[in-house]
Amino acid sequence: MFGTPTRFSYEELKKITKNFSNKLGEGGFGSVFHGILPSGSEVAVKHLVGLGPVNKSFIAEVQTIGSIHHCNLVTLVGFCAEKLTRLLVYEYMAKGSLDRWIFNKNRETSLGWQIRKKIILDIARGLAYLHEGCNQKIIHLDIKPQNILLDENFNAKVSDFGLSKILGKEQSRVITTMRGTPGYMAPEWLSSVINEKVDVYSFGIVVLEILCGRPNLDGSQQEEEDRHLLGHFRTKQEEGKLMDLVDKCSDDMQSNSAEVVEMMKVAAWCLQAEYARRPPMSNLVKFFEGSVDVEGNMNEEFLNGLTPEAMEAYSSTILPSLLSGPR
């Protein structure tokens, strides 16, 4: 439907968004508006605000996804760069972001197991393409439910490449400023030397959130020990009560709880403290498609050191980072 990104004028984008009148949402770097192109295609126009960080984010986004196309990556339709104005134009995703569907506690709109399983596979395919399918390796660095968008058929696409890093094929690791969202960041960020396995870790967190129907860091939980999903997950695993974690808003999730618990093993595989023990995304895609088994054992120390206390201490070290805001 869309080819190479188009350069739009600010006036053109004002016109297609009816003077930015229909706001779809707000993110860390600006607001998003609905628009309709002259061809009739619906788009989402992100109006970036701020100077230095926004310009970096804008350049990263255009350079990263302007030239790649995959069915599980949101398409960048175009952009606008006039004086200090920066806008990005994406394909429109009718169902919005994943967090709206998995954290809403509404039985009527709760997603069934087959849809959740498909969303997990879609995210895995998108990340596998970024890590291994492009001419250069792309590390997203901000995988979270707010950056997973859903179309009208609940097909999932990875979006928001404002914090991403591009590596040459020969590069195995990169030293970079700490960036991302607290709660989704892998332990190796403390050394600032990272590779694509930080995305695998974030993916593991997102998988748990999809299965459990709650955020990784949940201030609404009454018990302190329940606020960190990883610590809660570990406790339930040790007690042999993982089914207690399955999203209770969905009867379908409950009736498929045995299969859901198997998927929790995949999350555990992704969340190992040593990045070398986490699987490549391409292996996860093969597993979801039925051609490989889950490695490792649920009783291994896959969350070694990631107790709630350790997670809290870790979170407190990331203040001076380039952090993604809420979306």
N, C-alpha and C positions, 0 to 999 in steps of 0.2 A: 504494500500500500504506500509506503514512504521510501524514498531513496536517500541520496546524500542530503545532509542537513541544509536547510534554506536559511539565508541571511535575511531577516525581516527588519523593516524599519519600526521604530517605536509607534509611529502613527498607524501602521498596518496592524500592530498587535492591539492597540487601543480599539481599533475598529472591530477586529474579530472577537474581542472579549466584551464588546459593548461598554467601553470605558472602564474595564476591570470591575464590572458590576456583580458578577456571579462568583463569589469566593468559595473555593472547594476545601481549603484548609490552610493551615499555617505551619511553617517549619522553622528549623533553627536558623536558616539563612533568608527567610522571606515568606511571602504568601503565594498561593497557587489559585489561579482563576480558570474558569471554563471558557472555552472559545470554540468558534466554528469557522473553519477555513472556507474560502470561496468555493472549493471543490465539494463542500458539504461534510468533510471529515471533522470529527470532534477532536479537540486538543486540550491539553492542560498547560497553562502558561505560568511558569514560576518567575515571579518578580523578585530578584535578589536584592537585599539591602545590606549596607555596610560597605567598607572600602577594601582594605588589604586582604583579609581572609576570604571575602566574597569573590574578589578577582581571582584568587588562587583556585577557589572552588569552581568558578565559572570555566577557567582554562582547563582544569582537570576534567570536568564533565564533557566539554566539547572535544578535547583531545582523546579521551578514553572511549566514549561510546559514539562519537560522531561517525566513525568509520567501521563499526562492527554491527552485525545484525544477527540476532538469535531469537527464537520464539519465546525464550524465557528471560529476555532482557528487555526493559522498556525502551522503545525507540525514541531517539532524539530527532524530532522533526525539523527543528531549526533553532535559531538564536538571534538575539539582538544585542549589539554592542555600540551604543551611541554616547559619546562623552563618558559620563560616569554611570550611565544606565546599563544594567545587565539583566537580560531575560532569557530564559530557556523554554523551548516549546516541545512538549512531549506528546506522544499518543495518549488519548484519554482512556483511563481505566475505570469502567463504570461502577465497580463494586468497592473502589477505594482501597485503603491499606488493610493489611491482614490483622493488625491489632484491633480494629473495630469489630472483627468477627470472632476473635478467640478470647477477648477479655470482657465481653459485654454482659455476661451472666444472664442472658435472655434465652430461655428455652425455645422460644418460637423461631429465633434466628440462629440458634446454635448449629454449627456445621456438623454433619455426619462424618463417620470414620472414612468412608471412601473419598470424600472431598478433601479431608485433611491429609490423607495419604497421598493423594494426587498433588496437593500443594507442596508437600515435602519433596516429592520427586521433581517437581518443576524447579524449585529453588536449587536442588542439587544439580540438575542439568545446566541451569544458568551459570552456577559457580564453576562447574567442571569446564564449561566452555571458556570462561574467563581465565582459568588457571592453565588450561592445556590446549584449548582449541583455537586460540588467536596466534598471530605472528609473534606477539610479545605477551608475556605473562602479566595479567592484570590482577592485582589484589584489591578487593573492594574496600575493606577496612571498616565498614559500618553496617554489617548485616544485622538487622533487627526487624521485628514485625512491621514497624512504621515504614520501612524501606522495601517491603514486599507488597506489590500492588496486584489487584485482582480484576480481571475483565468480567464481562457480563456472564461468562460461563465458569467463573472461578478458576480460570487458568492463571497461574501465578507468574509474575515477572519481577526480577530484581531491578530496583531503581536507585537513584541518587548516588552518583559516582563522584561527588564533590570532594571526598577525602581519599580517593583511590590512588594507588601507586602503580606505575608501569615498570616492569623489570625486563631486561633483555633475556632471551632464552637461556643464555649461558650463566645468568645470575641465579644463585641458589638462595641468597638472603640479602636483605637490605637494611641499612641503618637509617632510621627516620624518626622524626618527632612523634611522640606518643599521640595517637589520635583514635577516635572512636567514641563509643558510648559506654559509660560505666555499667557493669553487669554483663557486658557482652565481650569484654576484652580479655584475651588470653594471658596467662601468667608471664610469658616471655616478653610482654611489652615493658616489663620492669627493666629489661636490658636494652631496650630500643633496637634490638637486632631481631628482625622478624622475617617470615616468609609467608607463603599462601596458607600455611596451617593455622594462622590466626583467624582466617575466614572459616576454616573447618570447625574451630572451637566455637565461634559465634553461631554457626549453623547448628551445632549441638544444643546450645542454649535455646535457640528458636524452636527446634524440634521438641524439646521438653515443654516449652510454653504452649505449643500447639496441642500437645497431648494432655497437658494438665489444665489448660484453659485459664492460666494465670501468669502474671509477669514474674520474671526471675527475682526482681526486687519488689516486694509487695508490702507497702506500709499499712494496708488495710487489715493484715493478719493480726489477730489479737495476741497470739503467743510470739514472743521475740524469736524463738528458734524456727518458727514457720515462715518468717519474712524472707529468708534467703532460700529460693527454690533448690539450689544445689545442696545446701546443708540438709534440707528436708528430704530431698531425693536420696541422699546417702543414708540418712537414718532409716527411711522406709525400706531401702534395699537391704540394710543389715538386719532389719526385723522381718524380712520376707513379706512385706505388705505393700508392694509397689502398686497394687490395684487401688489402694486408697488414694493415690494421686490422680487417677484418671478423671478427666473433666466430668463432673457430676451434673452439669447442665444439659448433657446430651445422653439420652437413653441409648442411642446407637453406639456411642463411645463405650458406654458401660457394657452393652451386650457383646462388644468386640474387644473386651478388656484384655484377653489373653494375647491377641495380636498387637494391641497397643503396647503392652508390656514388652513384647519382643522389639518393638520400635524403640522403647526406652534403652535397650541394649545398644542400639545404633547411636543414640545420643551419648551414652557412656563411652563408646568407642571414640567419639569425637572430642570428648572432654578430658582426655588424659592429660595430666600435667606436662608430661614430656611430649613436645610437639612431634617428634619423630615417630611416636607410637600412634598418632592419629592417622586415619586413612586419607589418601588422596580423594578428592571429590569424585573422580572418575570411578574409583572402586565402589563408592557408595551408590552411584548410579547403577553399576552392574549388580550390586546387591539388591537394590529396589526392583530391578528388572529380573531378578531371580537367578543370576549366573554365578554369584559367589556367596559364601557364608559369612556371618559376622565373626570376626576374629576376637580372641580374648575371652575373658570370663567376667561375668558381673561381679564376682567376689574379689577380683583383683582390686588393688588400691588405685582405681582409675581417677579418683578425685583426691589423690594424695596431697595433703596440705591445704585443700580448698574447703576447710570448715567455714562456718559462718564467720567466726572470729578472723580467720585469715583473709576471707573475702573483704571484710570490713577494713582491715589494715591495708589490704591491697588497694581498695577504692580510695582510701585517704591519700595515697601517693600520687594520684593523677590530676591534681589541681592545675599544674602549669601546662596542661596539654592542649592540643587542638581538638576540642571535643565537639561532637555533634549535638545540637540542641534537640529538644523534644519535637516530634512532628505529629 
